[in-house]
């Protein structure tokens, strides 16, 4: 059990049994506090999903998080990394600051039949607060890609990499 104090009270997060079985139950770990963002950072092992959560110190809201969380320069958006057990690579999710999910996908490029074409590295935010990464392709080449919202509201990594 973890008790997180926030400006207006406390939030209690309870582990769930079984407590000693790997990949079963729920376990919480407190990771620290970011004073600039006013957020408490938590790891969450939820059965076979390795993820996290954020507790907003101003509102007490429990926001989705991840094993790693990367905020945009203006702190209006964040990326959260999750690792489902058995998945070769991480899932990344793009959220608004209030925890609203905008986009989610694999941390790289997959072919239509699920083969990894490229893995992302050096994730950062560009000058327009869009996620940007270096895609490491299987042929050894690299390409900078940017997660971009299209005119129809669909998000996609550009430029496209396919094989």
C-alpha positions in Angstrom: 0.0 0.0 0.0 1.2 3.5 -0.8 -0.2 6.7 0.7 0.4 9.8 -1.4 -0.2 13.2 0.2 -1.5 15.9 -2.1 -2.4 19.5 -1.4 -6.0 18.7 -0.4 -5.6 15.3 1.2 -4.2 11.9 0.6 -4.7 9.2 -2.0 -4.3 5.5 -1.0 -3.2 3.0 -3.6 -3.5 -0.6 -2.4 -1.6 -3.6 -3.7 -3.8 -6.6 -4.7 -3.1 -10.2 -4.1 -1.5 -12.5 -4.8 1.5 -10.5 -3.4 4.3 -13.0 -4.1 3.4 -14.3 -7.6 5.2 -12.7 -10.5 2.9 -11.3 -13.2 -0.1 -11.6 -10.9 -1.8 -9.1 -8.7 -1.1 -5.3 -8.5 2.0 -3.7 -6.9 2.7 0.0 -6.5 6.1 1.7 -6.0 6.6 5.4 -5.2 9.2 6.9 -7.5 9.4 10.5 -6.5 7.9 14.0 -6.9 8.4 16.5 -9.7 8.0 20.0 -8.1 7.9 21.8 -11.4 5.0 19.7 -12.7 3.5 19.2 -9.3 3.2 15.4 -9.9 3.9 12.3 -7.8 5.4 9.5 -10.0 4.5 5.9 -9.4 5.3 2.6 -10.9 2.5 0.0 -11.2 2.8 -3.7 -11.9 -0.7 -4.7 -13.0 -0.5 -8.5 -13.5 1.4 -8.8 -16.8 1.5 -5.0 -17.6 4.4 -2.9 -16.4 3.2 0.7 -16.3 2.8 3.6 -13.9 0.5 6.4 -12.7 0.8 10.1 -11.7 -0.9 11.8 -8.8 -1.6 15.5 -9.4 -0.6 17.4 -6.3 -3.1 20.2 -6.9 -6.3 18.2 -7.7 -5.4 14.7 -6.3 -6.4 13.2 -9.6 -4.8 9.8 -10.5 -3.6 10.1 -14.1 -2.3 7.4 -16.3 1.5 7.1 -16.4 4.1 4.6 -17.4 7.4 3.1 -16.6 8.9 6.2 -18.1 7.1 9.5 -18.7 8.3 12.3 -20.9 6.6 15.8 -20.7 6.5 18.3 -23.6 8.3 21.6 -23.2 5.1 23.4 -22.3 3.9 20.5 -20.1 0.6 20.3 -21.9 1.3 16.8 -23.2 3.2 13.7 -22.1 4.3 10.4 -23.4 4.0 7.3 -21.2 5.8 4.0 -21.8 4.3 0.6 -20.9 5.6 -2.9 -21.3 3.1 -5.7 -21.6 4.7 -9.0 -20.7 5.6 -11.0 -23.8 5.6 -8.0 -26.1 8.9 -7.4 -27.9 9.2 -3.7 -27.2 7.2 -1.0 -25.4 3.9 0.6 -26.1 3.9 4.4 -26.0 0.9 6.6 -25.3 0.4 10.3 -25.9 -1.7 12.1 -23.3 -2.9 15.6 -22.6 -1.8 17.0 -19.2 -5.2 16.1 -17.8 -4.7 12.4 -18.6 -6.8 12.3 -21.8 -5.4 9.7 -24.2 -4.7 11.1 -27.6 -2.8 8.3 -29.3 -1.1 5.0 -28.6 1.1 2.7 -30.5 4.3 0.6 -30.6 7.6 2.2 -29.8 8.8 1.7 -33.4 7.4 0.7 -36.8 5.7 -2.7 -37.3 4.8 -4.3 -40.6 1.2 -5.3 -41.3 2.0 -8.8 -40.0 3.7 -7.5 -36.8 7.4 -7.7 -37.7 9.5 -5.0 -36.2 10.8 -2.7 -39.0 12.4 -0.1 -36.8 12.8 0.8 -33.1 12.6 4.3 -31.7 15.4 5.9 -29.7 16.2 9.4 -28.3 12.6 10.4 -27.9 12.2 14.1 -27.4 9.8 17.0 -28.2 10.2 19.2 -31.3 9.7 23.0 -31.3 5.9 22.5 -32.0 5.5 20.1 -28.9 5.2 17.0 -31.1 7.0 13.8 -30.1 10.0 13.1 -32.2 12.3 10.1 -32.3 15.2 8.5 -34.1 14.0 5.4 -35.9 16.7 2.7 -36.1 15.9 0.6 -39.2 16.8 -3.1 -39.6 19.2 -2.2 -42.4 21.3 0.0 -40.0 20.0 3.3 -41.3 18.4 5.9 -39.1 15.6 8.4 -39.8 14.1 11.2 -37.6 10.3 10.8 -37.4 7.7 13.0 -35.8 4.3 12.0 -34.5 1.9 14.3 -36.4 -1.8 14.9 -36.3 -3.3 14.8 -39.8 -6.2 16.8 -41.1 -8.7 14.1 -40.3 -7.5 14.0 -36.6 -5.5 10.8 -37.1 -2.0 10.7 -35.6 0.9 9.1 -37.5 4.7 9.0 -37.5 6.1 10.9 -40.4 7.8 10.3 -42.7 6.4 6.8 -43.1 8.8 3.9 -43.0 7.6 0.7 -44.6 9.0 -2.4 -46.2 
